[in-house]
Amino acid sequence: MLGFDNSSDGAGDAAGGFGSENMNELLQDALEERETLTQLVDELQARVLRFWHTHPRGQKFLEQHVMAADQSITGSREQVFNSYRKLLDQTDKLADRIEERQQVFDDQIDRLNAQLDVQDENAAELADSFKAFKREIARGAEFSRSGKPMKLKRILAFEAAEEEKDKEVESVRLKNIHYMNRLEKLEQDMRKTEELDDGLHLIDFEQRKIENQTLNEKIEERNDEIHKLRKKTTTTVQVLTHVKEKLKFVRGANAVLQEELKQFETQVTNLRDQLTKAKHARDALREENTKLRQKQGFIGSDMLVSDYETRKNEVDVLEGKLAELKDKYARLSKLAKHGNALERQLRSRNSSAGGVASSRAPSAAMSSSYNRRRY
């Protein structure tokens, strides 16, 4: 829009320096720009009409302003063009004012951001000092049962849990601020609706009442959720404390079991060494036994051993019989010698005493008696 005005002013200045071709090109560009702007204005007017048709007070506004526009547009094209130039000048002035205000606001934003950074740094320093102060107090604390001081690991765990809770509180505060801003906006809307007619005010009031009731229900739900989260947090902290104590006890028991396991492993190692030595000794004895069996010959065969034992028993029996026979032979030999001695005595006696017949009779009697003794 501003370019159209500037192009119309520049065309007269350039009339002496440019030819007709350049003037025609400038005129063609200006016409194309006017066509584009006309289409843009039509689109904006259509959007404005749609907006006012949807607005509660749009109908009355359209009736009043359209009639005023119809009555006012009665002048010539020059008057319209002059009013259009005035509007363009006002638009330029407003744009300049907007830029000035935007610059002022940007400077104010930069200044506030710098102040915010300084405050953030101060807040961070204060938070760190407060954290260090709490940590010193926690290090000086002792357990009521054991009297031992609190470990740094547990203090850090408490600090981590506190940071998580601070984050949750911060998120809840942001939600609360959001809801408060929304509530303020709704209150402003309610104040604006008070300026409407009675029927519209009543309808809008009922709608706002329903929305307010819905928001109250949501707030109650969020409060219940916060209460449940706090309960859950308390329970979780208790369970975590119990688990930590149990973990400490289990670690102690695990250390004892680890010591016992090391002792058992030492014993198992010694027994394995003894087992290895015993296996080596067993292998040596097996080799020696194999060599002895190879040297002994028939000992390795069960049939030869059984036959040897049978023959040995038979030999023992035969040796017993042989001993008996030898004893019997010795007795019989003694008896034979004794009989022979008696026979010689009898012969000597018979030779000295008498004849041959009488001597034979006693010798026959002696031999018969000897034979009876023998058998």
Order of alpha helices (4+ residues) and beta strands (2+ residues): alpha-alpha-alpha-alpha-alpha-alpha-alpha-alpha
